[in-house]
Structure formats: C-alpha cells, structure tokens
Amino acid sequence: MKAYTKYLKIRSRKKIEIINITQEVKKVVEESMIKEGLCLVNSMHITSSVFINDEEQGLKQDFINWLEELAPYNYDRWLHNKTGEDNAHAHLKRTIMGREVVIAITSGKLDLGLWEEIFYGEFDGLREKKVLIKIIGE
C-alpha cells in the first residue's frame, strides 16, 4: 500500500465563507498516482470544516444562515468568549458541519456522486489555514 500527503493552504476572503475545493483535491489524487484507495480531506483548524454537498450558491448561503441560527455570533452568549476569544460560534459551527470527509478512489478518480462536491467551510477566517489531503491505496 502507498500513501500520499499534501496540504492545501486556504485564505478566505470573508470571516464566514464556503469554498469549493473539489478541483484541488482531484488534482492531488491525480498526483498521487493511486488507482484504488481512500482519500481523506481534513480541516486542520478547530474553527473550520470539510463537508460534501451540492455546488449551488443559494444552498451555500442557506448553510451559512442555518448555522448562524444554530450557533449565532452573539458574543455575550458563549462562555468561551469570556476567555478573551470571540470565536465560540465558529467552534460550534465546525462541530455541526464536521471535521473531515473520506472519499473512495476508483480507477484513479474520486468516486463522488453526481452532484457531490467537496467544500471547505470557514467560520473564523481572513487568515491562512491548512487542509490535509491524505491518500492511501494501490
């Protein structure tokens, strides 16, 4: 079995943003030359997420709106913010959306469903962050 690792560097343009990273992940799978295996895509920051869904601008805004209802910024509401931080909402949003995805690799390609795309969800952005791509297989 072979393993291949690469890190994407991401800097969001907004404090909260959903960024499609599908093409970047596909490129890394191709570089790996692994034909059959698994691809892990993992957000390496506790205030961001990686998830799979449909590429549609309205849906991406719906996610942001929904997350704001579930875990609003509301600085005074969260105990974590009393430690000098202001990003408790981002930690909660990350927990809701998840840390990582694992995608099968078949015949050297990501085995995604018809409308599936890979997204990086940033909830405390405007600074550089990393996403781990770890591929294992033959």
Secondary structure, 3 states (H helix, E strand, C coil): CEEEEEEEEEECCCCCEEEECHHHHHHHHHHHCCCCEEEEEEECCCCEEEEEECCCHHHHHHHHHHHHHHCCCCHHHCHHHHHCCCCHHHHHHHHHHCCEEEEEEECCEECCCCCCEEEEEECCCCCEEEEEEEEEEC
